[in-house]
Amino acid sequence: MGAIIYDAVFPGSTGMLRDPSAVSKQWRRVRTKLKLDWVTSHTFRKTLATLIDDQGLSARIGADQLGHAQISMTQDKYMGRKVVHPEVADVLDGTIQ
């Protein structure tokens, strides 16, 4: 079976993939100019994991997309906890009353 070849989303001037160091340098300039210094490649990865999680897709799908061998890495580091336990508030309320 042959390799799957995808077109680059943002190809270099020759139509091939860009040099990663050149992309990093260009991205730093753009995000500084836009005052988005906090946006890194890790930000994009976390956003993707959040979108996958919010759509109800499995942690396995998230791990596969992010290149993690262990699902626990995706769950622990990339997918946010969004479970709220109202009973904890009841316990705290009962303690301070």
C-alpha positions as CSV (number, residue, x, y, z in Angstrom):
1,M,0.0,0.0,0.0
2,G,1.4,3.4,-1.0
3,A,1.9,6.4,1.2
4,I,-0.9,8.9,1.4
5,I,0.2,12.3,0.2
6,Y,-1.7,15.4,1.3
7,D,-1.4,18.9,-0.1
8,A,0.2,21.4,2.4
9,V,-2.2,23.8,3.8
10,F,0.4,26.6,3.8
11,P,3.1,25.5,1.3
12,G,6.4,27.2,0.9
13,S,7.1,29.4,-2.2
14,T,8.2,26.2,-4.1
15,G,4.9,24.4,-3.3
16,M,6.7,22.1,-0.9
17,L,6.6,21.9,2.9
18,R,8.1,24.9,4.7
19,D,11.3,24.6,6.9
20,P,10.0,24.3,10.5
21,S,12.5,26.8,11.8
22,A,11.4,29.4,9.2
23,V,7.7,28.8,10.1
24,S,8.5,29.2,13.8
25,K,10.3,32.5,13.1
26,Q,7.5,33.8,11.0
27,W,4.9,32.7,13.5
28,R,6.7,34.6,16.3
29,R,6.8,37.8,14.2
30,V,3.0,37.5,13.4
31,R,1.9,36.7,17.0
32,T,4.0,39.5,18.4
33,K,2.6,42.0,15.9
34,L,-1.0,40.8,16.8
35,K,-0.2,40.9,20.6
36,L,-0.9,37.1,20.7
37,D,2.4,36.1,22.3
38,W,0.6,33.5,24.4
39,V,-0.5,31.5,21.3
40,T,1.9,28.7,20.7
41,S,1.8,25.4,18.8
42,H,0.9,23.8,22.2
43,T,-2.1,26.2,22.3
44,F,-3.3,24.8,19.0
45,R,-2.9,21.2,20.2
46,K,-4.8,21.9,23.4
47,T,-7.6,23.6,21.4
48,L,-7.8,20.6,19.1
49,A,-8.0,18.2,22.1
50,T,-10.8,20.4,23.6
51,L,-12.7,20.4,20.3
52,I,-12.4,16.6,20.0
53,D,-13.6,16.2,23.6
54,D,-16.5,18.8,23.3
55,Q,-17.8,16.9,20.3
56,G,-17.9,13.7,22.3
57,L,-15.2,11.9,20.4
58,S,-13.1,9.4,22.4
59,A,-9.8,10.1,24.1
60,R,-8.4,7.4,21.7
61,I,-9.3,9.5,18.7
62,G,-7.7,12.5,20.4
63,A,-4.6,10.5,21.3
64,D,-4.3,9.3,17.7
65,Q,-4.7,12.8,16.3
66,L,-2.1,14.3,18.6
67,G,0.3,11.4,18.2
68,H,0.1,10.1,21.8
69,A,0.7,6.4,22.3
70,Q,-1.0,6.5,25.7
71,I,-4.6,7.7,26.0
72,S,-3.8,8.8,29.6
73,M,-1.4,11.5,28.2
74,T,-4.2,13.0,26.2
75,Q,-6.7,12.8,29.0
76,D,-4.3,14.1,31.7
77,K,-2.5,16.9,29.8
78,Y,-4.8,17.9,27.0
79,M,-8.5,17.2,27.8
80,G,-9.9,19.5,30.5
81,R,-12.0,18.2,33.3
82,K,-15.5,19.6,33.0
83,V,-17.4,17.4,35.5
84,V,-19.0,19.5,38.2
85,H,-20.1,17.7,41.4
86,P,-22.8,19.7,43.1
87,E,-22.7,17.4,46.1
88,V,-19.3,18.8,46.9
89,A,-20.9,22.3,47.3
90,D,-23.4,20.7,49.7
91,V,-20.6,19.2,51.8
92,L,-18.9,22.6,52.0
93,D,-22.1,24.4,52.8
94,G,-22.8,21.9,55.6
95,T,-19.4,22.4,57.0
96,I,-19.5,26.2,57.3
97,Q,-23.1,26.4,58.6
